[in-house]
Amino acid sequence: MAATVGEALRWDLGIAFAVLGLGAWITVNGVYQELPYIAQRAPEGYDIFSWMVVALAASNLAPLLYMALRRRSDLKALAEADPLNLALQRQWWDLFDSFAILAGVGFVGTSVFLALALAWHATATLGVSRSEISVGLLACVFVGGGVDALTSVLFYPLAAKFPKGCTACLLAGEALSGLFAAILASIQDPTSSADPTRLTFPIGAYFIALACTSLLAALAFVFLDTQRPDGGYLTSGVLCGEKSHELARRRHELALTEDSDSDDALEIGDEIGDEIGEGSVEPAGRPGSLGGYQEPLLETLDGRAGGADGAQPCSVLLAPAG
């Protein structure tokens, strides 16, 4: 049974969002908990902490690039004054977000930890000084850090489509990701000696345990997708593009040209609202809204009537968020 935004928080949704939150920032939290042991063997020694900051700072460009591409896409559709194109564009981005969560947290996140388990100690000689660099560790941190940063712009718009308590559960899960990594590192070294030769289980096994956390977060998202108020994206016809193609076909047939009746245009607009109105456009002040606009407030379809009627062309009216 799909959830609705106004209903009370269900326990299964709360647990699922908490598990999903474990996949947020797990790479950053997990690697930093293990760095004291890694620094004992890394050629950089404790300078590896500084290299980590550089790798993570570079990876934080990922959400900036994502938001820039999404905003450019929206502005292009708005410039064309075509509400149908804008609505279809938003549906496409919602579908993209669903796959980004599944592929980013599930596939890339898990793969990064498996790569760390196998190659965290891999080094290469770089620069004129011919000094060794922990390229395996830094490359994995860069990729994993990018995934972690993207979760901030992907998870919260998803939580906003569910009852309000789901956002709190997501935040709790994110906090637990750091706690889980800390507890795991404490079990690994109960004497707090920071001596890698006295660990109860190796560094590679630690990263494999974190890989399981990313996999669980991906499974939690698959469950949440089936409970979405808008019907879900991975489990509905949108996965194969059926809704998008059907709406695009109807739009092409009517074309909203001068030969089209305004009632036909409004019918298509109603279909778009039914298909994707709730799920793909968030109100202002909630995560995922773009540019400070309150999109759903005045989104209208005027249609384009015959030349004699002199009706206004299709337009989307956006009210600035208060």
RAJO-V69473 format. One record per helix or strand of 2 or more residues. SS is the DSSP state (a for helix, b for strand). FROM is the first residue (numbers start at 1). TO is the last residue. If there is no record, write none. Layout:
# RAJO-V69473
{{SS & FROM & TO} {SS & FROM & TO}}
This chain:
# RAJO-V69473
{{a & 11 & 22} {a & 26 & 39} {a & 45 & 59} {a & 61 & 79} {a & 83 & 119} {b & 124 & 126} {b & 131 & 133} {a & 135 & 159} {a & 165 & 188} {a & 196 & 198} {a & 203 & 226} {a & 237 & 240} {a & 242 & 254} {a & 262 & 280} {b & 293 & 294} {b & 319 & 320}}
